[in-house]
Amino acid sequence: MALNLSLQNFTSLVQNSAAAVQGACSSLLDLTVGSVLRAILEANASIALWLQWLIVLLMQRQRLATSSDSDVDSWVADYSFSRLPSVAATGAITFSRFTATSSATLPVGATARTANGAQTYSVTADPTNQYWDGVSNYVIPAGVTSITVPVISTVPGAAGNVVAGAINLPGEANAGIDTCTNALAITNGQDAESDNDLRGRFPLYIQGLSKATVAAVGSAILSVQQGLAYGIAENTDEAGNYEPGHFVITLDDGTGAPSDALKELVYTAVDAVRPIGSTFSVQSPTVVTANVSLVLTAAVGFVKANMIAPLNAAITAYINDLPVGSPLSYTRLAQVIYDAIPGVSAITGYTINGSAVDIAAGPSTVIKPGTVSIS
C-alpha cells in the first residue's frame, strides 16, 4: 500500500496552527510577531518540521528504490543478497634493462608505479610465459633486453585504470632491471558496485530464486564479479552442434580472454542453480577485432585536434560495451560518433575493418576495439 505524505513548510505550519487556535477561541488573539502565542506556535512548527523529516527519512529507507549507501546493503541483506566489491585493474608491463650480458630474475610480486606514485601494480604469475620458471619467478636470459609480464593493481578500483605509458617507475630495486612501461592501457578496474547497479541486478536475483531458468543462471553469473557479460546457448555443445540437455556459457570480463580461475568461479556459481539432469560448460568468447577509420570534419568554431581524443574514447567505449553475441552496427556506430561530442560536422571515409558494413557476431563471439584512426 502506497503512503502519500502531504508535506508542509514552516510558514504553512504556523499559519494552519494560528487558524486552528483562532477558530477555537471566541475572542481575537494576539498573533503578531513577538507575541507569546506566536512564539509558541513557531516553536511547535519547528518540532513538526523535524518530525516530518524523520517520517520522510523512514519512508525512504523502507523501499529499495529510495534507499542509499548502507541502507541499500541492509535492505538486500534480508534476501541474502550483497553488493559486489571493487575489482582490481589488470594489464601488462614491459620491464627492460640497459645491459643484457647476463641473466636476470623478476619475481612474482615485484612492483611498478605510475610517474606520480599514486598507483602501484604487482607482477602476477603466467605459466604460459616462455620466461616463467615454473615456481615464482620470470628468468630473463642473457641477450634478452626486455620482458612483458601480467600485472594487477595493488588497490582495487577504477583509479587503477591508466593510459598507455603512465607506468614508468620500478617499485623497488631488482638486479638487472632498469626501466618499465606499459605499452597498452591498464583496464578493467572497477569501484564497488553502485546503488543503481545493485538495484538493477536485484530483480534478476529474485526472479531466479528457486528456479532453474535462464534468469537464475544469469543472476549466478553476474553475482561473481562486476563487469561480466555473457551469452547462453541451449541444447548445443561448444562447437555449435546439437546436444540435448547441454548449455554453453560464453563469458567475457571485458578483456575477451577471461582467466581459468574466473571461469571456474562462474562454473561453481551456475552449478548451484542449474536444472537437474543438465550439463553445461563455460568458455571464453571468440574475439573479433573492429578497426575503425574515418575522416573528421569539424564544425565552425571547433578545433579538430581537440576533438580526436574524446571521439576515440567514445568509439572504444561503445565497442567494448557490446555484449556477447551482439553485432557491431555500421550505422549505429556512426550515430555514436555524431552524438559523442559537439562540433562533429561530418565524417567521411568511414569504414569498419575496411568496409562500410556491419560486423556480424555468432552466439559465442564478442567484438572488441582494435585501432581507431581519425584524421
C-alpha positions in Angstrom: 0.0 0.0 0.0 1.5 3.4 -1.0 1.5 6.2 1.5 1.2 9.8 0.3 2.6 12.3 2.8 1.4 15.8 2.3 4.4 17.9 3.3 4.2 21.5 4.8 6.8 24.2 5.1 7.4 26.3 8.2 5.2 29.1 7.1 2.2 26.9 6.3 2.6 25.1 9.7 2.5 28.4 11.6 -0.5 29.7 9.5 -2.5 26.5 9.9 -1.8 26.4 13.7 -2.8 30.1 14.0 -6.0 29.4 12.1 -6.9 26.5 14.3 -6.2 28.3 17.5 -8.2 31.4 16.5 -11.1 29.3 15.2 -11.4 27.7 18.6 -11.3 31.0 20.5 -14.3 33.3 20.9 -12.1 36.5 21.2 -9.4 37.9 19.0 -5.9 36.6 19.8 -2.7 38.5 19.6 -0.7 36.6 17.0 1.6 39.5 16.0 5.3 38.9 15.6 6.9 38.8 19.0 3.8 37.8 20.9 3.9 34.9 23.3 1.3 32.8 21.5 3.1 33.4 18.1 6.4 32.2 19.6 4.7 29.1 20.9 3.2 28.3 17.5 6.5 28.9 15.8 8.3 26.6 18.3 5.7 23.9 17.6 6.1 24.4 13.9 9.9 23.8 14.2 9.3 20.5 16.0 6.7 19.5 13.4 9.3 20.1 10.7 11.8 17.8 12.4 9.1 15.1 12.9 8.1 15.5 9.3 11.7 15.0 8.2 12.0 11.8 10.3 8.9 10.4 8.7 10.2 11.1 5.2 13.6 9.5 6.1 11.8 6.4 7.4 9.7 6.1 4.3 12.8 6.3 2.1 14.5 3.6 3.9 11.5 1.3 3.7 12.0 1.0 0.0 15.0 -0.2 -2.0 14.3 2.4 -4.8 14.7 5.3 -2.4 17.4 3.9 -0.1 21.1 4.7 -0.5 24.6 3.5 0.7 24.5 1.3 3.8 20.7 1.3 3.8 20.7 -0.4 0.4 23.1 -3.0 1.8 21.0 -3.7 4.9 17.8 -3.8 2.8 19.0 -6.5 0.3 20.9 -8.4 3.1 17.5 -9.7 4.3 17.3 -11.6 1.0 20.9 -13.0 1.3 22.0 -10.6 -1.4 25.0 -8.3 -1.3 26.9 -5.6 -3.1 29.7 -6.7 -5.4 33.2 -5.5 -4.3 35.6 -3.4 -6.3 37.8 -5.1 -9.0 41.5 -4.5 -9.4 42.8 -3.3 -12.8 44.9 -5.7 -14.9 47.2 -5.4 -17.8 50.8 -6.0 -18.8 54.1 -4.1 -18.1 57.3 -4.4 -20.0 60.4 -4.5 -17.8 63.7 -3.6 -19.6 67.4 -3.3 -18.9 70.3 -1.5 -20.5 72.8 -4.3 -20.3 71.9 -7.9 -21.2 75.2 -9.7 -20.7 73.9 -12.0 -18.0 70.5 -13.4 -16.9 68.2 -11.6 -14.5 65.3 -12.6 -12.3 61.9 -10.8 -12.0 59.9 -12.3 -9.1 56.2 -12.5 -8.8 55.1 -9.6 -6.5 57.7 -7.2 -8.0 56.0 -3.8 -8.3 55.9 -0.8 -10.6 54.3 2.6 -10.2 52.9 5.5 -12.1 55.0 8.6 -12.5 53.2 10.4 -9.7 53.4 7.3 -7.4 49.7 7.3 -7.0 49.1 3.8 -8.3 51.2 0.6 -7.8 51.0 -2.6 -9.8 52.2 -6.1 -8.8 53.6 -8.7 -11.1 51.5 -11.9 -11.3 52.3 -15.4 -12.4 51.8 -16.5 -16.0 52.7 -20.2 -16.6 52.3 -19.7 -20.4 55.1 -17.1 -20.5 58.2 -18.5 -22.1 60.4 -17.0 -19.3 58.4 -18.4 -16.4 60.5 -20.7 -14.2 57.5 -22.8 -13.1 57.8 -21.7 -9.4 57.6 -18.0 -8.7 60.0 -16.0 -11.0 60.5 -14.9 -14.5 64.0 -15.5 -15.7 65.4 -13.2 -18.4 68.2 -15.0 -20.2 71.4 -13.3 -21.4 70.9 -11.4 -24.6 67.3 -10.5 -23.9 66.8 -6.8 -23.0 63.0 -6.8 -22.0 60.2 -9.0 -20.8 56.4 -8.3 -20.8 54.5 -9.8 -17.8 51.0 -9.5 -16.4 50.3 -7.2 -13.5 47.4 -6.3 -11.2 46.7 -3.1 -9.3 47.5 -3.5 -5.6 44.5 -1.4 -4.7 41.2 -2.4 -6.3 39.1 0.2 -8.0 38.7 2.3 -11.1 41.6 4.5 -10.1 43.9 1.7 -11.2 42.9 2.2 -14.8 45.7 4.2 -16.5 46.6 5.1 -20.1 49.5 3.6 -22.1 52.8 4.8 -20.9 51.6 6.0 -17.5 53.7 3.4 -15.6 57.4 4.1 -15.7 58.9 3.6 -12.2 60.0 0.3 -10.8 58.6 -0.1 -7.3 61.8 -1.5 -5.9 65.4 -2.3 -6.9 65.6 -5.6 -8.9 69.1 -6.6 -10.0 69.3 -6.4 -13.8 66.0 -4.4 -14.2 66.4 -0.7 -15.1 63.1 0.6 -16.5 59.5 -0.3 -17.0 56.5 0.9 -19.0 53.0 -0.2 -20.1 52.6 -0.2 -23.9 48.9 -0.7 -23.5 46.4 0.8 -21.1 45.7 -0.9 -17.8 42.0 -1.5 -17.7 39.1 -3.4 -16.1 39.4 -1.8 -12.7 36.0 -1.0 -11.1 34.8 0.6 -7.9 32.4 -1.2 -5.7 29.0 -1.8 -7.2 26.9 1.4 -7.2 23.4 1.6 -5.7 21.8 1.9 -9.1 23.7 -1.2 -10.5 22.8 -3.2 -7.4 19.1 -2.2 -7.8 19.2 -3.3 -11.4 20.7 -6.7 -10.5 18.3 -7.4 -7.6 15.2 -8.2 -9.7 17.1 -10.7 -11.7 18.2 -12.4 -8.5 14.6 -12.5 -7.2 13.3 -13.9 -10.5 15.9 -16.7 -10.4 15.2 -17.8 -6.8 14.2 -21.5 -6.6 14.1 -21.7 -10.4 16.4 -23.5 -12.8 15.9 -20.8 -15.5 18.0 -18.6 -17.8 17.3 -15.8 -15.3 18.7 -17.9 -12.4 21.8 -18.8 -14.4 22.3 -15.1 -15.5 21.9 -14.0 -11.9 24.5 -16.6 -10.7 27.0 -15.3 -13.3 26.6 -11.6 -12.5 27.0 -12.3 -8.8 30.5 -13.5 -9.2 32.2 -10.2 -10.2 31.5 -6.8 -11.7 32.0 -6.1 -15.4 30.9 -9.6 -16.6 29.0 -10.2 -19.8 27.7 -13.5 -21.0 25.7 -15.4 -23.6 23.8 -18.7 -23.1 23.3 -21.2 -25.9 20.9 -24.0 -25.0 20.9 -27.6 -26.4 24.3 -27.2 -28.0 27.9 -28.1 -27.5 30.9 -25.8 -27.6 31.3 -26.3 -31.4 27.7 -25.4 -32.0 26.4 -28.9 -32.6 23.0 -30.0 -31.3 23.3 -31.7 -27.9 20.1 -32.0 -25.8 20.3 -31.1 -22.2 23.6 -29.2 -22.5 24.1 -25.5 -22.5 27.2 -23.4 -23.1 28.0 -20.1 -21.3 30.3 -17.7 -23.2 31.9 -15.5 -20.7 33.6 -12.1 -21.1 35.2 -9.9 -18.4 35.9 -7.0 -20.7 39.2 -8.4 -22.0 37.9 -11.1 -24.3 40.0 -13.6 -22.5 38.7 -14.4 -19.0 41.1 -16.3 -16.8 40.6 -20.0 -16.0 40.2 -19.0 -12.3 37.3 -16.7 -13.2 35.6 -19.3 -15.4 35.9 -21.8 -12.6 34.2 -19.3 -10.2 31.4 -18.8 -12.7 31.1 -22.6 -13.2 30.7 -23.1 -9.4 28.1 -20.4 -9.2 26.0 -21.7 -12.1 26.3 -25.3 -10.9 24.3 -24.3 -7.7 21.3 -23.2 -9.8 21.4 -25.4 -12.9 18.5 -27.7 -13.8 18.9 -31.2 -12.5 19.8 -33.6 -15.3 21.5 -30.9 -17.4 25.2 -30.3 -18.1 27.0 -27.2 -19.1 30.3 -25.6 -19.8 31.9 -22.2 -19.5 34.1 -20.9 -22.4 35.9 -17.8 -23.5 34.5 -15.9 -26.4 35.8 -15.8 -29.9 37.2 -12.3 -30.3 36.6 -10.3 -33.5 38.6 -7.1 -33.7 37.0 -3.9 -35.1 39.3 -1.4 -36.7 37.6 1.9 -37.3 38.8 4.6 -39.7 37.3 7.9 -40.6 38.0 11.5 -41.7 36.5 14.1 -39.4 35.2 17.5 -40.4 34.8 19.9 -37.5 32.1 22.5 -37.4 32.9 26.2 -37.5 34.3 27.3 -34.1 35.7 23.9 -33.1 39.3 22.8 -33.1 39.6 19.4 -34.8 42.8 18.4 -32.9 40.9 18.8 -29.6 38.1 16.5 -30.8 40.1 13.4 -31.8 40.9 12.1 -28.3 37.3 12.2 -26.9 35.9 10.7 -30.2 38.5 7.9 -30.0 37.4 7.2 -26.4 33.7 7.2 -27.3 34.2 4.7 -30.1 36.4 2.4 -28.0 33.9 2.5 -25.1 30.9 1.7 -27.3 32.6 -1.3 -28.9 33.9 -2.5 -25.6 30.4 -2.5 -24.1 28.9 -4.7 -26.8 27.5 -7.8 -25.2 28.5 -11.4 -26.2 26.8 -12.3 -29.4 25.9 -8.7 -30.4 26.9 -7.5 -33.8 28.5 -4.1 -34.5 26.2 -1.9 -36.5 27.9 0.3 -39.0 25.1 3.0 -38.8 24.7 2.8 -35.0 28.4 3.5 -34.5 28.1 6.4 -36.9 25.3 7.8 -34.6 27.6 7.3 -31.6 30.3 9.3 -33.3 27.9 12.2 -34.1 26.4 12.2 -30.6 29.7 11.8 -28.7 30.8 15.4 -28.6 29.6 18.8 -30.0 31.2 20.0 -33.2 31.1 16.9 -35.4 30.0 18.4 -38.7 30.6 15.4 -40.9 32.5 12.1 -41.2 33.8 10.7 -44.5 35.8 7.7 -45.5 34.2 5.9 -42.6 34.9 2.1 -42.5 35.0 -0.8 -40.1 37.7 -3.3 -41.0 38.0 -1.6 -44.4 34.3 -1.9 -45.3 31.1 0.1 -44.9 29.1 -2.9 -43.5 28.1 -4.3 -40.1 30.3 -6.9 -38.3 28.2 -10.0 -37.6 28.6 -11.9 -34.3 27.8 -15.5 -33.5 26.4 -16.6 -30.1 30.0 -17.1 -28.8 31.5 -14.1 -30.4 32.4 -10.8 -28.8 33.6 -7.7 -30.7 36.5 -5.7 -29.3 38.0 -2.4 -30.5 41.3 -2.5 -32.5 42.8 0.6 -34.0 40.8 3.8 -34.2 42.2 6.1 -36.9 40.7 9.6 -37.0 42.2 12.1 -39.5 
